[in-house]
C-alpha cells in the first residue's frame, strides 16, 4: 500500500527555512557586504587566533555545503520524499539545524561567543539525531546524493566547528588554553578518534570524513607560519587528516572481506 503524501506545510517550511538560512549565512559571513566574519569579534576566526585555528581555506567548503542543502530542500518536495516516513522525521530537525547554523554565524558577528558555542553544540546534536534516522532511509541514488551526502557533509563540518568555536572563545577571552600546543594536540586527537568512531557507526560513509578532514588539514596549513607556528602540530594534524580519510575506507573494506556473522 502506497503511503499518502505528507501535507505541504512542513516540506514548504523546510524549503523556505533553507533559503532564509543560506541568505542569512552568506550575509553574516560577509560574502555580500559588511564585515567579514573572519574580521568580526576582533578577528578571532583568523588563522592565527589560536593553535587550533584553521587556515581560511577551511571555509571554502561552505559554498558547496549550502548548495547541497539547497539540493536537499528541493528534493524533499518531490512525491517520493513526501511519501517517506523518514523524511517526515527529518524535516523538523533539518529546520532546527539550519536555524542554529545561522545563529552560529551571527553570534560571531555580534560577539556573542557563548551563544555561538551553544548553537554549535546544539547543531551537532541535531545532526547526529538526523544521521541516526537517515540510516533507515532508502539508498536509491537520488536519496544518497540529496539526503545522505548532504547531512553527512554538514555533520562532518560541524564536528570540527565545535572545537574551533571553543578555542576561538578562549582566544577572545584571552585564556591561556587557546595558546597551548598540548591543548590543541589533545583536541586534534579527540576529534580524530570521534570522527573514526562515527565512520564505524555510519558504516564507512566517506562524505562526513571528507568534510571533517578538510578543516583539520587547514589547521595543519595554518601552523606552518605565524604566531602559532608549530611543526609538531603540523605533523599531528596531517596524520589526523590521513587517519580520518582512511577510516571509512578501511571500515568498508573490512565489511567486504569479513565473513558474515553466524
Phi, psi and omega in degrees: 000129182287132180288138179294155179292142173293138179301155188294328189308310184289314175303319178293322177297322177296316179297312182295318181297326177294316178298314181296316180297316180299316178296316181297320180293316182293323176290315181295327179286339180094017179294324186265316180191175177082195183282130175298143180301328180295330180267349181288164178050049177061028175072030185284352174265008178291161185291349183244020183284330181202175178289344180259354184293130179275161170296158185296344177297343178300331183269001180294339182280351185299318180300314179294320180298316180288332172297318178295322178296322178292323176299315178298317183300323178285315183299321184290356174273348184289157179304320181299317180288327180287342175271351185278123176292332178294315179295329177298325177284326186286321190307310180299324178291323178296316177302317179297313181297318180297315181296319180295325179294320177296321177299318180303314181294311185288333176296324175296316181299324183268004179061031175261074191291327177295321177298319179298318180295313181296321179293325178294315178296317180296322176298316180299314180296321179296317180292325176298320178292324177295315181294329176296320180286320183301330181303335182266358183282160176305148179253028173298154187302320182290329177287318178300316184289313189271337184246299182302310183291321182299306183285334173295316178296317180298317179295316181301316179293315184295330178301325178272331181301322183298305179293329175301313181297319180297314180294322180290329174296315177300319179295317180299324180270008178058039178273144183296335182302326181294339185245025178256120177297321181295322179293318177295320179297319178295319180295318178296318180296315179295318179298317179297314179298320179295316179298319179293323176296319177295324177300321178293316183291326181265018172064038173077036176286133187276327186300312178302321180295320180297315183283346170274318183294326183301305179293331176295320174297326178292331174295317177300316181296321182291335183275002179283334182218175173091186182299324184258034177298134181201107179294329177297316179289329175301313180295315182295313181294326178294315178295323178297318179301314179295319180295319180297318180288326183284330188301313179294327178295314179298318181296318179295318179296322179296320179294328181284327187263335181287143177291150179297147179292144180260000000 
